[in-house]
């Protein structure tokens, strides 16, 4: 599976962005998907997860209620709708795919994911 993230940019605090992650291959619907982010000087951290069917989602506490992850298996694409953005949301955002079962390891840790996209920069100005 190859992943291509897009949709990043510069936005003012309180604004919104929608990130997209397009996947190649016909097995996209068999993978759960996640979004992670990495701010300058910090470790990459979990943001959101969606199961292969879209029926289950999980979020980091820092984005809960502001971000929404979704997917369209017919388009081989996963989305991250980001609302009420804050300067602390500034980071490079990465999408990732996992074939593992649904547990903390495969949902929220970097090692739980099999494939990664290249990242898209999100900058939120104050």
For each residue, the residues with C-beta under 8 A, 3 or more apart:
1: 23 24 25 27 28 31 97 114 115
2: 23 24 25 115
3: 21 22 23 24 95 96 97 115 116 117 118
4: 21 22 23 24 117 118
5: 8 19 20 21 93 94 95 117 118 119 120
6: 19 20 21 22 120
7: 17 18 19 20 120
8: 5 17 19 92 93 120 121 122 123
9: 17 121 122 123
10: 123 125
11: 15 16 17 85 122 123 124 125
12: 15 124 125
13: 85 86 87 124 125 126
14: 84 85
15: 11 12 85 124
16: 11 81 82 83 84 85
17: 7 8 9 11 82 85 122
18: 7 79 80 81 82
19: 5 6 7 8 35 79 80 82 93 95 120 122
20: 5 6 7 77 78 79
21: 3 4 5 6 33 35 77 78 79 80 95 117
22: 3 4 6 75 76 77
23: 1 2 3 4 28 31 76 77 78 97
24: 1 2 3 4 76
25: 1 2 28 76
26:
27: 1 30 31
28: 1 23 25 31 73 76 97
29: 52 73
30: 27 52 99
31: 1 23 27 28 52 97 98 99 114 115
32: 49 50 51 52 97 98 99 100 102 106 107
33: 21 49 50 69 71 78 95 96 97 98
34: 46 47 48 49 50 95 96 97 98 107 113
35: 19 21 47 48 49 69 78 80 93 94 95 96
36: 44 45 46 47 93 94 95 96 110
37: 44 45 47 89 91 92 93 94 122
38: 42 43 44 45 91 92 94 119
39: 42 88 90 91 92
40:
41:
42: 38 39 45 91
43: 38
44: 36 37 38 94 110
45: 36 37 38 42 60
46: 34 36 49 60 107 108 109
47: 34 35 36 37 59 60 63 67 80 93
48: 34 35 57 58 59 60 63 67 68 69 80
49: 32 33 34 35 46 56 57 58 59 69 107 108
50: 32 33 34 54 56 57 69 70 71 78
51: 32 54 55 56 57 102
52: 29 30 31 32
53: 56
54: 50 51 57 70 71 73
55: 51
56: 49 50 51 53 102
57: 48 49 50 51 54 68 69
58: 48 49 107 108
59: 47 48 49 63 64 67 69
60: 45 46 47 48 63 64 108
61: 64
62: 88
63: 47 48 59 60 66 67 82 89
64: 59 60 61 67
65:
66: 63 82 83 84 85
67: 47 48 59 63 64 80 81 82 83
68: 48 57 80 81 83
69: 33 35 48 49 50 57 59 78 79 80 81
70: 50 54 78 79 81
71: 33 50 54 77 78 79
72: 75 76 77 78 79
73: 28 29 54 76
74:
75: 22 72
76: 22 23 24 25 28 72 73
77: 20 21 22 23 71 72
78: 20 21 23 33 35 50 69 70 71 72 95
79: 18 19 20 21 69 70 71 72
80: 18 19 21 35 47 48 67 68 69 93 95
81: 16 18 67 68 69 70
82: 16 17 18 19 63 66 67 85 89 122
83: 16 66 67 68
84: 14 16 66
85: 11 13 14 15 16 17 66 82 89 122 124
86: 13 89 124
87: 13 90 124 125 126
88: 39 62 124
89: 37 63 82 85 86 122 124
90: 39 87 122 123 124
91: 37 38 39 42 121 122
92: 8 37 38 39 119 120 121 122
93: 5 8 19 35 36 37 47 80 119 120 121 122
94: 5 35 36 37 38 44 116 117 118 119
95: 3 5 19 21 33 34 35 36 78 80 116 117
96: 3 33 34 35 36 110 113 114 115 116 117
97: 1 3 23 28 31 32 33 34 113 114 115
98: 31 32 33 34 106 112 113 114
99: 30 31 32 114
100: 32 103 105 106 112 114
101: 106
102: 32 51 56 106 107
103: 100 106 107
104: 107 108 109
105: 100 108 109 111 112
106: 32 98 100 101 102 103 109 112 113
107: 32 34 46 49 58 102 103 104 112
108: 46 49 58 60 104 105 112
109: 46 104 105 106 112
110: 36 44 96 113
111: 105
112: 98 100 105 106 107 108 109
113: 34 96 97 98 106 110 116
114: 1 31 96 97 98 99 100
115: 1 2 3 31 96 97
116: 3 94 95 96 113
117: 3 4 5 21 94 95 96
118: 3 4 5 94
119: 5 38 92 93 94
120: 5 6 7 8 19 92 93
121: 8 9 91 92 93
122: 8 9 11 17 19 37 82 85 89 90 91 92 93
123: 8 9 10 11 90
124: 11 12 13 15 85 86 87 88 89 90
125: 10 11 12 13 87
126: 13 87
